[in-house]
Amino acid sequence: QVQLVESGGGVVQPGRSLRLSCAASGFTFRSYGMVWVRQAPGKGLEWVALIWDDGSNKYYADSVKGRFTVSRDNSKDTLYLQMDILRAEDTAMYYCATIRGGSSATWYFELWGRGTLVTVSS
Amino acid sequence: QSVLTQPPSVSAAPGQKVTISCSGSNSNIGDNYVSWYQQVPGTAPKLLIYDNNKRPSGIPDRFSGSKSGTSATLGITGLQTGDEADYYCETWDSSLSAVVFGGGTKLTVL
């Protein structure tokens, strides 16, 4: 079954860390770039981070640059998002998705997971 | 404030047609392809349109996309109550080196 399953969300205090995982199955994970997208309660979609299929290039939204790190383990078919120095404004549902398209000009997000909820609160 | 501008809401009656606009600039829509996503509340986003006007397998031809200059448009014909959802445009911004989304448009089928 072709799917992405996020995990690792929960309630965390401001300033603390959390690591999200996105497990892929049913397709050749190492052939796809991957993206993290988040959605704060009642708000729109916000791009967080992006990583190429081989992990050689990474991009981050300004709002998380220096605090979040995207990585992947192609031997485990898993994508990660290490979130450090968490803030209240990082509270959101976090989705992972596969990237299709040959270049940044044509990238689009084809397969999405169901998301994992992160709540940053004291 | 989103880099891409969408109307907050649109509405139309069942069976009618609606369009949703997405306005950007030369560095994003003007320079790259646009995608559209549908999100029913409480569920994950779903790819609706990619490469400005292409539909993934399984998306009915009631959904269409177009792009002109620095604006893109999503069209939905033969509206159904099941089309009620939030719709987002998305593209790459070459100046920001970032993925950008529109603020989202809530479609109500009256």
Chai-1 contact restraints between the chains, C-beta under 6 A:
chainA,res_idxA,chainB,res_idxB,connection_type,confidence,min_distance_angstrom,max_distance_angstrom,comment,restraint_id
A,G44,B,G103,contact,1.0,0.0,6.0,A-B,restraint_1
A,G44,B,G104,contact,1.0,0.0,6.0,A-B,restraint_2
A,L45,B,Y88,contact,1.0,0.0,6.0,A-B,restraint_3
A,L45,B,F101,contact,1.0,0.0,6.0,A-B,restraint_4
A,W47,B,V99,contact,1.0,0.0,6.0,A-B,restraint_5
A,Y95,B,A44,contact,1.0,0.0,6.0,A-B,restraint_6
A,S104,B,W92,contact,1.0,0.0,6.0,A-B,restraint_7
A,A105,B,N32,contact,1.0,0.0,6.0,A-B,restraint_8
A,T106,B,Y33,contact,1.0,0.0,6.0,A-B,restraint_9
A,W107,B,W92,contact,1.0,0.0,6.0,A-B,restraint_10
A,Y108,B,S35,contact,1.0,0.0,6.0,A-B,restraint_11
A,Y108,B,Y50,contact,1.0,0.0,6.0,A-B,restraint_12
A,E110,B,L47,contact,1.0,0.0,6.0,A-B,restraint_13
A,W112,B,A44,contact,1.0,0.0,6.0,A-B,restraint_14
A,W112,B,P45,contact,1.0,0.0,6.0,A-B,restraint_15
A,R114,B,A44,contact,1.0,0.0,6.0,A-B,restraint_16
A,G115,B,A44,contact,1.0,0.0,6.0,A-B,restraint_17
